Amino acid sequence: MSFYKANIGYYNKLSETVNELLANAGVMKAPVPIKQIAAMCGANVVGYDFGGEISGVLVVEENKYTIGFNTENSRVRQRFTIAHELGHLKQHVNLNNKNEFFVDRDFIVKFRSDIKYSPKEIAQERQANAFAAAILMPKEFILHEMKDPKYKELHETNIIEELAKVFEVSVPAMTYRLSDLNIYRY
């Protein structure tokens, strides 16, 4: 069972939050302007040369938010990182705390390392990834895009590659999103 199917209540609430953010930003099609939406949520988005394994950070200082992304990463990875950090901001920042700090390393590296992560940390990372996927690849936007006749004759691999280009995400991100949403063909 996918994480999505096991947490349907969470995903319904997540969809509402994402749809509200997109509506407030006036976004009606892909690609989603994630930096604009993060700014609309009060975050200053800044690129940094983090090097190594760090993909992004969310820094909360005196209730001011800074999302940092690794400038060495590909553009699609940067977009996902910004969306992921925005997910932490919208879901995990305690508004009563004036200072918080989230550091995100490559997701795969995180779970291959010897560092032990708490169930809460693992859940927060999954939730931030789910938020990033939902805001960058909204289900309704995908379904609308797939109505375009150009997808009719394409092989599944080519459909995923084309959708990834349109949504400005990686092929693996689009693959996971389509799988989680149980979208194979329209």
TIVO-2410 file (N, C-alpha, C; in nm, 3 decimals):
# residues 186
REC num residu      c1      c2      c3 atome chaine
REC   1      M   0.085  -0.118   0.000     N      A
REC   1      M   0.000   0.000   0.000    CA      A
REC   1      M   0.089   0.124   0.000     C      A
REC   2      S   0.057   0.220  -0.085     N      A
REC   2      S   0.138   0.341  -0.092    CA      A
REC   2      S   0.113   0.429   0.030     C      A
REC   3      F   0.209   0.518   0.055     N      A
REC   3      F   0.195   0.614   0.164    CA      A
REC   3      F   0.067   0.695   0.144     C      A
REC   4      Y   0.038   0.729   0.017     N      A
REC   4      Y  -0.083   0.806  -0.016    CA      A
REC   4      Y  -0.209   0.733   0.029     C      A
REC   5      K  -0.221   0.608  -0.009     N      A
REC   5      K  -0.342   0.532   0.023    CA      A
REC   5      K  -0.357   0.510   0.173     C      A
REC   6      A  -0.246   0.498   0.243     N      A
REC   6      A  -0.250   0.473   0.386    CA      A
REC   6      A  -0.286   0.598   0.466     C      A
REC   7      N  -0.278   0.715   0.403     N      A
REC   7      N  -0.300   0.841   0.473    CA      A
REC   7      N  -0.399   0.931   0.400     C      A
REC   8      I  -0.510   0.876   0.357     N      A
REC   8      I  -0.605   0.947   0.271    CA      A
REC   8      I  -0.659   1.074   0.336     C      A
REC   9      G  -0.685   1.072   0.467     N      A
REC   9      G  -0.734   1.192   0.536    CA      A
REC   9      G  -0.633   1.306   0.528     C      A
REC  10      Y  -0.507   1.272   0.551     N      A
REC  10      Y  -0.401   1.372   0.541    CA      A
REC  10      Y  -0.398   1.431   0.400     C      A
REC  11      Y  -0.410   1.345   0.300     N      A
REC  11      Y  -0.402   1.391   0.161    CA      A
REC  11      Y  -0.521   1.476   0.120     C      A
REC  12      N  -0.638   1.448   0.176     N      A
REC  12      N  -0.753   1.532   0.147    CA      A
REC  12      N  -0.730   1.673   0.200     C      A
REC  13      K  -0.679   1.683   0.322     N      A
REC  13      K  -0.648   1.814   0.381    CA      A
REC  13      K  -0.535   1.881   0.302     C      A
REC  14      L  -0.435   1.805   0.263     N      A
REC  14      L  -0.324   1.858   0.185    CA      A
REC  14      L  -0.375   1.915   0.052     C      A
REC  15      S  -0.463   1.844  -0.014     N      A
REC  15      S  -0.520   1.892  -0.140    CA      A
REC  15      S  -0.594   2.024  -0.121     C      A
REC  16      E  -0.668   2.036  -0.013     N      A
REC  16      E  -0.737   2.162   0.016    CA      A
REC  16      E  -0.639   2.276   0.034     C      A
REC  17      T  -0.533   2.253   0.110     N      A
REC  17      T  -0.432   2.356   0.134    CA      A
REC  17      T  -0.366   2.398   0.003     C      A
REC  18      V  -0.325   2.300  -0.077     N      A
REC  18      V  -0.259   2.327  -0.205    CA      A
REC  18      V  -0.353   2.401  -0.299     C      A
REC  19      N  -0.477   2.355  -0.309     N      A
REC  19      N  -0.573   2.421  -0.398    CA      A
REC  19      N  -0.597   2.566  -0.357     C      A
REC  20      E  -0.601   2.590  -0.226     N      A
REC  20      E  -0.618   2.727  -0.177    CA      A
REC  20      E  -0.497   2.814  -0.213     C      A
REC  21      L  -0.377   2.761  -0.194     N      A
REC  21      L  -0.256   2.836  -0.229    CA      A
REC  21      L  -0.254   2.867  -0.379     C      A
REC  22      L  -0.284   2.769  -0.461     N      A
REC  22      L  -0.283   2.789  -0.606    CA      A
REC  22      L  -0.389   2.892  -0.647     C      A
REC  23      A  -0.507   2.882  -0.588     N      A
REC  23      A  -0.615   2.977  -0.620    CA      A
REC  23      A  -0.576   3.119  -0.578     C      A
REC  24      N  -0.521   3.134  -0.458     N      A
REC  24      N  -0.479   3.266  -0.410    CA      A
REC  24      N  -0.370   3.327  -0.497     C      A
REC  25      A  -0.287   3.241  -0.557     N      A
REC  25      A  -0.179   3.289  -0.644    CA      A
REC  25      A  -0.226   3.305  -0.788     C      A
REC  26      G  -0.349   3.263  -0.816     N      A
REC  26      G  -0.402   3.273  -0.951    CA      A
REC  26      G  -0.338   3.176  -1.049     C      A
REC  27      V  -0.287   3.065  -0.997     N      A
REC  27      V  -0.221   2.965  -1.081    CA      A
REC  27      V  -0.326   2.864  -1.129     C      A
REC  28      M  -0.334   2.849  -1.262     N      A
REC  28      M  -0.435   2.760  -1.317    CA      A
REC  28      M  -0.377   2.654  -1.410     C      A
REC  29      K  -0.245   2.657  -1.432     N      A
REC  29      K  -0.183   2.555  -1.515    CA      A
REC  29      K  -0.035   2.543  -1.481     C      A
REC  30      A   0.024   2.437  -1.528     N      A
REC  30      A   0.166   2.411  -1.504    CA      A
REC  30      A   0.249   2.493  -1.604     C      A
REC  31      P   0.372   2.524  -1.566     N      A
REC  31      P   0.440   2.492  -1.440    CA      A
REC  31      P   0.401   2.590  -1.329     C      A
REC  32      V   0.395   2.539  -1.209     N      A
REC  32      V   0.359   2.618  -1.092    CA      A
REC  32      V   0.478   2.707  -1.055     C      A
REC  33      P   0.454   2.839  -1.039     N      A
REC  33      P   0.563   2.931  -1.001    CA      A
REC  33      P   0.592   2.922  -0.851     C      A
REC  34      I   0.668   2.822  -0.813     N      A
REC  34      I   0.685   2.789  -0.671    CA      A
REC  34      I   0.754   2.900  -0.592     C      A
REC  35      K   0.849   2.971  -0.654     N      A
REC  35      K   0.914   3.082  -0.581    CA      A
REC  35      K   0.811   3.190  -0.549     C      A
REC  36      Q   0.723   3.219  -0.642     N      A
REC  36      Q   0.618   3.320  -0.621    CA      A
REC  36      Q   0.525   3.277  -0.508     C      A
REC  37      I   0.489   3.151  -0.505     N      A
REC  37      I   0.399   3.103  -0.400    CA      A
REC  37      I   0.469   3.105  -0.265     C      A
REC  38      A   0.596   3.068  -0.261     N      A
REC  38      A   0.671   3.073  -0.134    CA      A
REC  38      A   0.679   3.218  -0.084     C      A
REC  39      A   0.704   3.311  -0.175     N      A
REC  39      A   0.708   3.453  -0.137    CA      A
REC  39      A   0.572   3.500  -0.086     C      A
REC  40      M   0.466   3.454  -0.151     N      A
REC  40      M   0.330   3.488  -0.109    CA      A
REC  40      M   0.303   3.438   0.034     C      A
REC  41      C   0.370   3.329   0.072     N      A
REC  41      C   0.356   3.273   0.207    CA      A
REC  41      C   0.451   3.338   0.307     C      A
REC  42      G   0.522   3.440   0.262     N      A
REC  42      G   0.611   3.514   0.352    CA      A
REC  42      G   0.754   3.466   0.356     C      A
REC  43      A   0.792   3.376   0.266     N      A
REC  43      A   0.929   3.322   0.267    CA      A
REC  43      A   1.019   3.397   0.170     C      A
REC  44      N   1.138   3.425   0.214     N      A
REC  44      N   1.242   3.478   0.128    CA      A
REC  44      N   1.315   3.357   0.070     C      A
REC  45      V   1.320   3.344  -0.062     N      A
REC  45      V   1.381   3.228  -0.127    CA      A
REC  45      V   1.517   3.269  -0.182     C      A
REC  46      V   1.622   3.197  -0.137     N      A
REC  46      V   1.759   3.234  -0.171    CA      A
REC  46      V   1.839   3.110  -0.211     C      A
REC  47      G   1.915   3.123  -0.318     N      A
REC  47      G   2.004   3.016  -0.360    CA      A
REC  47      G   2.137   3.025  -0.287     C      A
REC  48      Y   2.192   2.909  -0.249     N      A
REC  48      Y   2.321   2.901  -0.180    CA      A
REC  48      Y   2.404   2.791  -0.243     C      A
REC  49      D   2.534   2.805  -0.233     N      A
REC  49      D   2.625   2.698  -0.275    CA      A
REC  49      D   2.651   2.613  -0.151     C      A
REC  50      F   2.562   2.517  -0.126     N      A
REC  50      F   2.575   2.431  -0.009    CA      A
REC  50      F   2.678   2.321  -0.030     C      A
REC  51      G   2.705   2.287  -0.158     N      A
REC  51      G   2.794   2.175  -0.186    CA      A
REC  51      G   2.737   2.047  -0.126     C      A
REC  52      G   2.808   1.941  -0.139     N      A
REC  52      G   2.774   1.815  -0.073    CA      A
REC  52      G   2.631   1.769  -0.084     C      A
REC  53      E   2.580   1.720   0.028     N      A
REC  53      E   2.452   1.651   0.031    CA      A
REC  53      E   2.334   1.740   0.066     C      A
REC  54      I   2.355   1.864   0.107     N      A
REC  54      I   2.243   1.949   0.149    CA      A
REC  54      I   2.171   2.001   0.026     C      A
REC  55      S   2.041   1.977   0.022     N      A
REC  55      S   1.960   2.026  -0.091    CA      A
REC  55      S   1.886   2.153  -0.055     C      A
REC  56      G   1.852   2.170   0.072     N      A
REC  56      G   1.779   2.290   0.110    CA      A
REC  56      G   1.767   2.307   0.259     C      A
REC  57      V   1.725   2.427   0.298     N      A
REC  57      V   1.703   2.458   0.439    CA      A
REC  57      V   1.581   2.549   0.451     C      A
REC  58      L   1.521   2.542   0.566     N      A
REC  58      L   1.419   2.638   0.606    CA      A
REC  58      L   1.465   2.695   0.739     C      A
REC  59      V   1.483   2.826   0.742     N      A
REC  59      V   1.526   2.894   0.864    CA      A
REC  59      V   1.415   2.987   0.908     C      A
REC  60      V   1.377   2.973   1.035     N      A
REC  60      V   1.278   3.062   1.094    CA      A
REC  60      V   1.351   3.140   1.203     C      A
REC  61      E   1.359   3.272   1.185     N      A
REC  61      E   1.423   3.359   1.284    CA      A
REC  61      E   1.328   3.475   1.311     C      A
REC  62      E   1.286   3.485   1.437     N      A
REC  62      E   1.195   3.592   1.477    CA      A
REC  62      E   1.074   3.597   1.383     C      A
REC  63      N   1.020   3.480   1.353     N      A
REC  63      N   0.903   3.465   1.268    CA      A
REC  63      N   0.923   3.517   1.126     C      A
REC  64      K   1.047   3.522   1.081     N      A
REC  64      K   1.078   3.551   0.941    CA      A
REC  64      K   1.130   3.422   0.881     C      A
REC  65      Y   1.088   3.392   0.757     N      A
REC  65      Y   1.117   3.264   0.695    CA      A
REC  65      Y   1.212   3.279   0.578     C      A
REC  66      T   1.314   3.196   0.575     N      A
REC  66      T   1.406   3.191   0.462    CA      A
REC  66      T   1.415   3.047   0.414     C      A
REC  67      I   1.388   3.029   0.285     N      A
REC  67      I   1.406   2.900   0.220    CA      A
REC  67      I   1.534   2.910   0.138     C      A
REC  68      G   1.628   2.824   0.168     N      A
REC  68      G   1.752   2.818   0.092    CA      A
REC  68      G   1.756   2.692   0.009     C      A
REC  69      F   1.800   2.705  -0.116     N      A
REC  69      F   1.813   2.588  -0.203    CA      A
REC  69      F   1.954   2.584  -0.260     C      A
REC  70      N   1.999   2.464  -0.293     N      A
REC  70      N   2.134   2.443  -0.342    CA      A
REC  70      N   2.143   2.481  -0.490     C      A
REC  71      T   2.225   2.582  -0.519     N      A
REC  71      T   2.240   2.629  -0.657    CA      A
REC  71      T   2.314   2.529  -0.745     C      A
REC  72      E   2.380   2.431  -0.684     N      A
REC  72      E   2.450   2.328  -0.762    CA      A
REC  72      E   2.355   2.222  -0.816     C      A
REC  73      N   2.236   2.214  -0.761     N      A
REC  73      N   2.139   2.115  -0.807    CA      A
REC  73      N   2.073   2.159  -0.937     C      A
REC  74      S   2.015   2.064  -1.009     N      A
REC  74      S   1.945   2.096  -1.134    CA      A
REC  74      S   1.824   2.185  -1.103     C      A
REC  75      R   1.775   2.252  -1.205     N      A
REC  75      R   1.660   2.342  -1.188    CA      A
REC  75      R   1.539   2.267  -1.133     C      A
REC  76      V   1.513   2.147  -1.184     N      A
REC  76      V   1.396   2.073  -1.136    CA      A
REC  76      V   1.414   2.031  -0.990     C      A
REC  77      R   1.536   1.998  -0.953     N      A
REC  77      R   1.563   1.964  -0.813    CA      A
REC  77      R   1.547   2.088  -0.725     C      A
REC  78      Q   1.591   2.203  -0.772     N      A
REC  78      Q   1.575   2.327  -0.696    CA      A
REC  78      Q   1.428   2.357  -0.672     C      A
REC  79      R   1.347   2.339  -0.776     N      A
REC  79      R   1.203   2.364  -0.764    CA      A
REC  79      R   1.141   2.270  -0.660     C      A
REC  80      F   1.180   2.142  -0.665     N      A
REC  80      F   1.125   2.046  -0.568    CA      A
REC  80      F   1.170   2.081  -0.427     C      A
REC  81      T   1.295   2.122  -0.413     N      A
REC  81      T   1.348   2.159  -0.281    CA      A
REC  81      T   1.273   2.278  -0.224     C      A
REC  82      I   1.250   2.380  -0.305     N      A
REC  82      I   1.175   2.497  -0.258    CA      A
REC  82      I   1.035   2.454  -0.214     C      A
REC  83      A   0.970   2.372  -0.294     N      A
REC  83      A   0.837   2.323  -0.258    CA      A
REC  83      A   0.841   2.239  -0.131     C      A
REC  84      H   0.944   2.156  -0.116     N      A
REC  84      H   0.961   2.072   0.003    CA      A
REC  84      H   0.976   2.161   0.128     C      A
REC  85      E   1.061   2.262   0.119     N      A
REC  85      E   1.081   2.352   0.234    CA      A
REC  85      E   0.954   2.431   0.264     C      A
REC  86      L   0.880   2.469   0.161     N      A
REC  86      L   0.751   2.535   0.181    CA      A
REC  86      L   0.656   2.439   0.253     C      A
REC  87      G   0.666   2.311   0.220     N      A
REC  87      G   0.588   2.210   0.291    CA      A
REC  87      G   0.618   2.207   0.440     C      A
REC  88      H   0.746   2.217   0.474     N      A
REC  88      H   0.781   2.226   0.617    CA      A
REC  88      H   0.720   2.352   0.678     C      A
REC  89      L   0.730   2.464   0.607     N      A
REC  89      L   0.676   2.590   0.658    CA      A
REC  89      L   0.526   2.580   0.683     C      A
REC  90      K   0.453   2.526   0.588     N      A
REC  90      K   0.308   2.521   0.599    CA      A
REC  90      K   0.259   2.413   0.695     C      A
REC  91      Q   0.340   2.309   0.718     N      A
REC  91      Q   0.292   2.195   0.797    CA      A
REC  91      Q   0.363   2.175   0.931     C      A
REC  92      H   0.488   2.220   0.943     N      A
REC  92      H   0.567   2.180   1.059    CA      A
REC  92      H   0.619   2.294   1.146     C      A
REC  93      V   0.613   2.416   1.097     N      A
REC  93      V   0.663   2.528   1.177    CA      A
REC  93      V   0.561   2.559   1.286     C      A
REC  94      N   0.608   2.560   1.406     N      A
REC  94      N   0.526   2.596   1.522    CA      A
REC  94      N   0.525   2.748   1.531     C      A
REC  95      L   0.411   2.807   1.508     N      A
REC  95      L   0.402   2.953   1.506    CA      A
REC  95      L   0.435   3.017   1.640     C      A
REC  96      N   0.435   2.938   1.748     N      A
REC  96      N   0.472   2.991   1.879    CA      A
REC  96      N   0.624   2.997   1.898     C      A
REC  97      N   0.697   2.919   1.816     N      A
REC  97      N   0.844   2.923   1.824    CA      A
REC  97      N   0.894   3.033   1.732     C      A
REC  98      K   0.983   3.116   1.783     N      A
REC  98      K   1.036   3.224   1.701    CA      A
REC  98      K   1.154   3.178   1.617     C      A
REC  99      N   1.216   3.066   1.654     N      A
REC  99      N   1.334   3.019   1.583    CA      A
REC  99      N   1.326   2.869   1.561     C      A
REC 100      E   1.335   2.829   1.435     N      A
REC 100      E   1.339   2.688   1.398    CA      A
REC 100      E   1.430   2.674   1.278     C      A
REC 101      F   1.477   2.550   1.259     N      A
REC 101      F   1.573   2.526   1.151    CA      A
REC 101      F   1.550   2.386   1.097     C      A
REC 102      F   1.529   2.375   0.967     N      A
REC 102      F   1.515   2.246   0.901    CA      A
REC 102      F   1.626   2.237   0.798     C      A
REC 103      V   1.703   2.129   0.801     N      A
REC 103      V   1.806   2.104   0.701    CA      A
REC 103      V   1.769   1.976   0.629     C      A
REC 104      D   1.765   1.984   0.498     N      A
REC 104      D   1.729   1.866   0.419    CA      A
REC 104      D   1.845   1.824   0.331     C      A
REC 105      R   1.881   1.699   0.352     N      A
REC 105      R   1.981   1.637   0.268    CA      A
REC 105      R   1.908   1.554   0.164     C      A
REC 106      D   1.981   1.506   0.067     N      A
REC 106      D   1.919   1.422  -0.035    CA      A
REC 106      D   1.841   1.312   0.034     C      A
REC 107      F   1.715   1.293  -0.004     N      A
REC 107      F   1.624   1.199   0.062    CA      A
REC 107      F   1.682   1.057   0.066     C      A
REC 108      I   1.738   1.011  -0.045     N      A
REC 108      I   1.792   0.875  -0.050    CA      A
REC 108      I   1.914   0.864   0.042     C      A
REC 109      V   2.001   0.963   0.039     N      A
REC 109      V   2.119   0.962   0.126    CA      A
REC 109      V   2.076   0.958   0.271     C      A
REC 110      K   1.973   1.034   0.305     N      A
REC 110      K   1.926   1.041   0.444    CA      A
REC 110      K   1.892   0.901   0.496     C      A
REC 111      F   1.824   0.822   0.417     N      A
REC 111      F   1.783   0.692   0.465    CA      A
REC 111      F   1.889   0.584   0.446     C      A
REC 112      R   1.997   0.615   0.379     N      A
REC 112      R   2.108   0.521   0.367    CA      A
REC 112      R   2.217   0.549   0.469     C      A
REC 113      S   2.210   0.663   0.535     N      A
REC 113      S   2.316   0.700   0.629    CA      A
REC 113      S   2.301   0.621   0.759     C      A
REC 114      D   2.404   0.630   0.842     N      A
REC 114      D   2.404   0.562   0.971    CA      A
REC 114      D   2.329   0.641   1.079     C      A
REC 115      I   2.291   0.764   1.047     N      A
REC 115      I   2.220   0.847   1.143    CA      A
REC 115      I   2.079   0.791   1.161     C      A
REC 116      K   2.037   0.781   1.284     N      A
REC 116      K   1.902   0.732   1.314    CA      A
REC 116      K   1.807   0.851   1.320     C      A
REC 117      Y   1.700   0.843   1.246     N      A
REC 117      Y   1.599   0.948   1.245    CA      A
REC 117      Y   1.478   0.900   1.323     C      A
REC 118      S   1.417   0.993   1.394     N      A
REC 118      S   1.299   0.958   1.472    CA      A
REC 118      S   1.180   0.937   1.379     C      A
REC 119      P   1.080   0.863   1.426     N      A
REC 119      P   0.958   0.848   1.346    CA      A
REC 119      P   0.896   0.983   1.309     C      A
REC 120      K   0.905   1.081   1.400     N      A
REC 120      K   0.852   1.215   1.371    CA      A
REC 120      K   0.928   1.279   1.255     C      A
REC 121      E   1.061   1.269   1.256     N      A
REC 121      E   1.142   1.327   1.148    CA      A
REC 121      E   1.112   1.260   1.014     C      A
REC 122      I   1.100   1.129   1.016     N      A
REC 122      I   1.069   1.056   0.893    CA      A
REC 122      I   0.931   1.097   0.840     C      A
REC 123      A   0.835   1.108   0.931     N      A
REC 123      A   0.700   1.149   0.890    CA      A
REC 123      A   0.701   1.291   0.833     C      A
REC 124      Q   0.775   1.381   0.896     N      A
REC 124      Q   0.783   1.518   0.846    CA      A
REC 124      Q   0.846   1.524   0.707     C      A
REC 125      E   0.948   1.445   0.683     N      A
REC 125      E   1.011   1.443   0.551    CA      A
REC 125      E   0.914   1.389   0.445     C      A
REC 126      R   0.842   1.285   0.479     N      A
REC 126      R   0.743   1.230   0.385    CA      A
REC 126      R   0.633   1.332   0.357     C      A
REC 127      Q   0.589   1.400   0.462     N      A
REC 127      Q   0.484   1.500   0.444    CA      A
REC 127      Q   0.533   1.618   0.359     C      A
REC 128      A   0.656   1.662   0.382     N      A
REC 128      A   0.711   1.772   0.302    CA      A
REC 128      A   0.725   1.730   0.156     C      A
REC 129      N   0.766   1.605   0.132     N      A
REC 129      N   0.774   1.555  -0.005    CA      A
REC 129      N   0.635   1.546  -0.068     C      A
REC 130      A   0.538   1.501   0.009     N      A
REC 130      A   0.400   1.492  -0.041    CA      A
REC 130      A   0.347   1.631  -0.076     C      A
REC 131      F   0.376   1.728   0.007     N      A
REC 131      F   0.335   1.866  -0.019    CA      A
REC 131      F   0.399   1.915  -0.148     C      A
REC 132      A   0.530   1.891  -0.163     N      A
REC 132      A   0.602   1.936  -0.283    CA      A
REC 132      A   0.541   1.873  -0.408     C      A
REC 133      A   0.513   1.745  -0.403     N      A
REC 133      A   0.454   1.678  -0.518    CA      A
REC 133      A   0.315   1.734  -0.549     C      A
REC 134      A   0.236   1.756  -0.446     N      A
REC 134      A   0.099   1.805  -0.465    CA      A
REC 134      A   0.096   1.945  -0.523     C      A
REC 135      I   0.187   2.031  -0.478     N      A
REC 135      I   0.182   2.169  -0.526    CA      A
REC 135      I   0.247   2.184  -0.664     C      A
REC 136      L   0.350   2.107  -0.691     N      A
REC 136      L   0.416   2.116  -0.822    CA      A
REC 136      L   0.341   2.039  -0.930     C      A
REC 137      M   0.267   1.935  -0.889     N      A
REC 137      M   0.197   1.848  -0.984    CA      A
REC 137      M   0.053   1.824  -0.936     C      A
REC 138      P  -0.028   1.929  -0.931     N      A
REC 138      P  -0.166   1.910  -0.885    CA      A
REC 138      P  -0.242   1.811  -0.973     C      A
REC 139      K  -0.318   1.726  -0.909     N      A
REC 139      K  -0.391   1.621  -0.981    CA      A
REC 139      K  -0.475   1.678  -1.095     C      A
REC 140      E  -0.549   1.785  -1.067     N      A
REC 140      E  -0.636   1.843  -1.169    CA      A
REC 140      E  -0.556   1.895  -1.289     C      A
REC 141      F  -0.438   1.950  -1.262     N      A
REC 141      F  -0.353   2.001  -1.370    CA      A
REC 141      F  -0.303   1.886  -1.457     C      A
REC 142      I  -0.268   1.775  -1.391     N      A
REC 142      I  -0.220   1.657  -1.466    CA      A
REC 142      I  -0.332   1.603  -1.554     C      A
REC 143      L  -0.450   1.586  -1.497     N      A
REC 143      L  -0.563   1.532  -1.573    CA      A
REC 143      L  -0.597   1.623  -1.692     C      A
REC 144      H  -0.594   1.753  -1.669     N      A
REC 144      H  -0.622   1.847  -1.777    CA      A
REC 144      H  -0.516   1.837  -1.887     C      A
REC 145      E  -0.392   1.832  -1.848     N      A
REC 145      E  -0.282   1.823  -1.946    CA      A
REC 145      E  -0.293   1.695  -2.028     C      A
REC 146      M  -0.329   1.586  -1.962     N      A
REC 146      M  -0.334   1.457  -2.031    CA      A
REC 146      M  -0.450   1.447  -2.131     C      A
REC 147      K  -0.541   1.544  -2.128     N      A
REC 147      K  -0.649   1.548  -2.227    CA      A
REC 147      K  -0.598   1.594  -2.364     C      A
REC 148      D  -0.479   1.655  -2.365     N      A
REC 148      D  -0.420   1.701  -2.491    CA      A
REC 148      D  -0.399   1.579  -2.582     C      A
REC 149      P  -0.444   1.588  -2.707     N      A
REC 149      P  -0.433   1.474  -2.800    CA      A
REC 149      P  -0.289   1.425  -2.822     C      A
REC 150      K  -0.190   1.509  -2.794     N      A
REC 150      K  -0.051   1.467  -2.817    CA      A
REC 150      K  -0.011   1.346  -2.731     C      A
REC 151      Y  -0.084   1.323  -2.621     N      A
REC 151      Y  -0.052   1.211  -2.533    CA      A
REC 151      Y  -0.114   1.079  -2.579     C      A
REC 152      K  -0.212   1.088  -2.666     N      A
REC 152      K  -0.289   0.971  -2.708    CA      A
REC 152      K  -0.203   0.857  -2.761     C      A
REC 153      E  -0.108   0.888  -2.846     N      A
REC 153      E  -0.029   0.784  -2.912    CA      A
REC 153      E   0.107   0.760  -2.846     C      A
REC 154      L   0.137   0.833  -2.739     N      A
REC 154      L   0.267   0.817  -2.675    CA      A
REC 154      L   0.272   0.693  -2.586     C      A
REC 155      H   0.389   0.633  -2.579     N      A
REC 155      H   0.416   0.524  -2.487    CA      A
REC 155      H   0.421   0.582  -2.345     C      A
REC 156      E   0.392   0.501  -2.245     N      A
REC 156      E   0.389   0.546  -2.106    CA      A
REC 156      E   0.516   0.622  -2.066     C      A
REC 157      T   0.631   0.572  -2.103     N      A
REC 157      T   0.758   0.638  -2.070    CA      A
REC 157      T   0.763   0.777  -2.130     C      A
REC 158      N   0.718   0.791  -2.255     N      A
REC 158      N   0.719   0.921  -2.321    CA      A
REC 158      N   0.617   1.016  -2.260     C      A
REC 159      I   0.504   0.963  -2.215     N      A
REC 159      I   0.404   1.046  -2.147    CA      A
REC 159      I   0.465   1.105  -2.021     C      A
REC 160      I   0.531   1.021  -1.942     N      A
REC 160      I   0.592   1.067  -1.818    CA      A
REC 160      I   0.699   1.172  -1.846     C      A
REC 161      E   0.782   1.147  -1.946     N      A
REC 161      E   0.888   1.244  -1.981    CA      A
REC 161      E   0.828   1.377  -2.025     C      A
REC 162      E   0.724   1.372  -2.106     N      A
REC 162      E   0.660   1.496  -2.154    CA      A
REC 162      E   0.593   1.570  -2.039     C      A
REC 163      L   0.523   1.499  -1.952     N      A
REC 163      L   0.460   1.563  -1.836    CA      A
REC 163      L   0.566   1.626  -1.745     C      A
REC 164      A   0.678   1.557  -1.724     N      A
REC 164      A   0.785   1.611  -1.641    CA      A
REC 164      A   0.836   1.744  -1.699     C      A
REC 165      K   0.848   1.752  -1.830     N      A
REC 165      K   0.891   1.878  -1.895    CA      A
REC 165      K   0.788   1.988  -1.872     C      A
REC 166      V   0.661   1.957  -1.894     N      A
REC 166      V   0.555   2.057  -1.880    CA      A
REC 166      V   0.548   2.109  -1.737     C      A
REC 167      F   0.561   2.020  -1.639     N      A
REC 167      F   0.549   2.057  -1.499    CA      A
REC 167      F   0.681   2.102  -1.438     C      A
REC 168      E   0.789   2.091  -1.515     N      A
REC 168      E   0.924   2.129  -1.471    CA      A
REC 168      E   0.963   2.057  -1.342     C      A
REC 169      V   0.949   1.924  -1.348     N      A
REC 169      V   0.989   1.835  -1.240    CA      A
REC 169      V   1.073   1.723  -1.300     C      A
REC 170      S   1.133   1.643  -1.217     N      A
REC 170      S   1.212   1.531  -1.266    CA      A
REC 170      S   1.120   1.417  -1.311     C      A
REC 171      V   1.174   1.332  -1.395     N      A
REC 171      V   1.098   1.213  -1.439    CA      A
REC 171      V   1.064   1.124  -1.319     C      A
REC 172      P   1.158   1.098  -1.227     N      A
REC 172      P   1.118   1.017  -1.110    CA      A
REC 172      P   1.007   1.083  -1.027     C      A
REC 173      A   1.011   1.214  -1.010     N      A
REC 173      A   0.906   1.282  -0.933    CA      A
REC 173      A   0.770   1.263  -1.001     C      A
REC 174      M   0.767   1.279  -1.133     N      A
REC 174      M   0.640   1.263  -1.205    CA      A
REC 174      M   0.594   1.118  -1.198     C      A
REC 175      T   0.687   1.025  -1.208     N      A
REC 175      T   0.653   0.883  -1.201    CA      A
REC 175      T   0.588   0.850  -1.067     C      A
REC 176      Y   0.649   0.895  -0.958     N      A
REC 176      Y   0.593   0.870  -0.825    CA      A
REC 176      Y   0.457   0.936  -0.809     C      A
REC 177      R   0.444   1.058  -0.860     N      A
REC 177      R   0.317   1.129  -0.846    CA      A
REC 177      R   0.204   1.057  -0.920     C      A
REC 178      L   0.230   1.016  -1.043     N      A
REC 178      L   0.129   0.944  -1.120    CA      A
REC 178      L   0.091   0.813  -1.052     C      A
REC 179      S   0.190   0.745  -0.996     N      A
REC 179      S   0.165   0.619  -0.926    CA      A
REC 179      S   0.082   0.643  -0.801     C      A
REC 180      D   0.120   0.743  -0.721     N      A
REC 180      D   0.045   0.772  -0.599    CA      A
REC 180      D  -0.099   0.810  -0.628     C      A
REC 181      L  -0.121   0.880  -0.739     N      A
REC 181      L  -0.255   0.922  -0.775    CA      A
REC 181      L  -0.330   0.816  -0.854     C      A
REC 182      N  -0.259   0.707  -0.884     N      A
REC 182      N  -0.318   0.598  -0.962    CA      A
REC 182      N  -0.364   0.644  -1.101     C      A
REC 183      I  -0.281   0.731  -1.161     N      A
REC 183      I  -0.309   0.783  -1.295    CA      A
REC 183      I  -0.213   0.713  -1.391     C      A
REC 184      Y  -0.270   0.639  -1.483     N      A
REC 184      Y  -0.186   0.571  -1.582    CA      A
REC 184      Y  -0.216   0.619  -1.722     C      A
REC 185      R  -0.341   0.636  -1.752     N      A
REC 185      R  -0.385   0.689  -1.882    CA      A
REC 185      R  -0.517   0.760  -1.857     C      A
REC 186      Y  -0.541   0.861  -1.937     N      A
REC 186      Y  -0.669   0.931  -1.924    CA      A
REC 186      Y  -0.757   0.897  -2.041     C      A
***
